[in-house]
Amino acid sequence: MDIVYIRDLQIQTIIGIYDWEREVRQTVSVDLEMAADIRRAAETDNIEYALNYKAVSKRIIAHVENRSALLVESLAEEIAALVRDEFNVPWLRLRLSKPGALRGARDVGLIIERGEKPA
Ligand SMILES: Nc1nc2c(c(=O)[nH]1)N=C([C@H](O)[C@@H](O)CO)CN2
């Protein structure tokens, strides 16, 4: 199994459970690992056969910027579902973090894995 990844994709969005968090955009950071078979793209040197991380990033940004979730859990599940459905990704691991959201911690958030890992 090969992995195409995106690290520390920073997006501004409304997220959080507190009143002040409903009024100001905060930064969330996305790390994403996606199962892929990169061999055909490598053999042909053709983006048509690649899992295009630029296209995935643009889709995630569009979704997150237009959302105003309360919980990081909701946003993480939505991102995982759209990446799997729209880019035909069989398995992914997603870390969604809120830098600076908790005093004393660099960031907080969660890590989820969805789908089945190909052999
Ligand atoms: N498991 C979670 N815990 C908390 C969340 C969350 O989204 N998931 N959110 C908050 C607040 O919005 C926090 O980020 C503000 O500092 C608290 N706990």
The ligand as an SDF file (V2000), in Angstrom:
LIG
                    3D

 18 19  0  0  0  0  0  0  0  0999 V2000
  -13.5660   16.2750   22.0210 N   0  0  0  0  0  0  0  0  0  0  0  0
  -13.7190   17.6270   21.9260 C   0  0  0  0  0  0  0  0  0  0  0  0
  -13.5260   18.3800   23.0060 N   0  0  0  0  0  0  0  0  0  0  0  0
  -13.6570   19.7150   22.9090 C   0  0  0  0  0  0  0  0  0  0  0  0
  -13.9800   20.3240   21.6990 C   0  0  0  0  0  0  0  0  0  0  0  0
  -14.1770   19.4980   20.5710 C   0  0  0  0  0  0  0  0  0  0  0  0
  -14.4730   19.9670   19.4460 O   0  0  0  0  0  0  0  0  0  0  0  0
  -14.0410   18.1660   20.7190 N   0  0  0  0  0  0  0  0  0  0  0  0
  -14.0930   21.6990   21.6300 N   0  0  0  0  0  0  0  0  0  0  0  0
  -13.8750   22.4690   22.6730 C   0  0  0  0  0  0  0  0  0  0  0  0
  -13.8550   23.9280   22.5420 C   0  0  0  0  0  0  0  0  0  0  0  0
  -14.4610   24.3940   21.3780 O   0  0  0  0  0  0  0  0  0  0  0  0
  -12.3840   24.3260   22.6340 C   0  0  0  0  0  0  0  0  0  0  0  0
  -11.6800   23.9530   21.4330 O   0  0  0  0  0  0  0  0  0  0  0  0
  -12.1690   25.7610   22.9170 C   0  0  0  0  0  0  0  0  0  0  0  0
  -10.9530   25.9560   23.5940 O   0  0  0  0  0  0  0  0  0  0  0  0
  -13.5870   21.9190   24.0020 C   0  0  0  0  0  0  0  0  0  0  0  0
  -13.4750   20.4980   24.0180 N   0  0  0  0  0  0  0  0  0  0  0  0
  1  2  1  0
  2  3  2  0
  2  8  1  0
  3  4  1  0
  4  5  2  0
  4 18  1  0
  5  6  1  0
  5  9  1  0
  6  7  2  0
  6  8  1  0
  9 10  2  0
 10 11  1  0
 10 17  1  0
 11 12  1  0
 11 13  1  0
 13 14  1  0
 13 15  1  0
 15 16  1  0
 17 18  1  0
M  END
$$$$
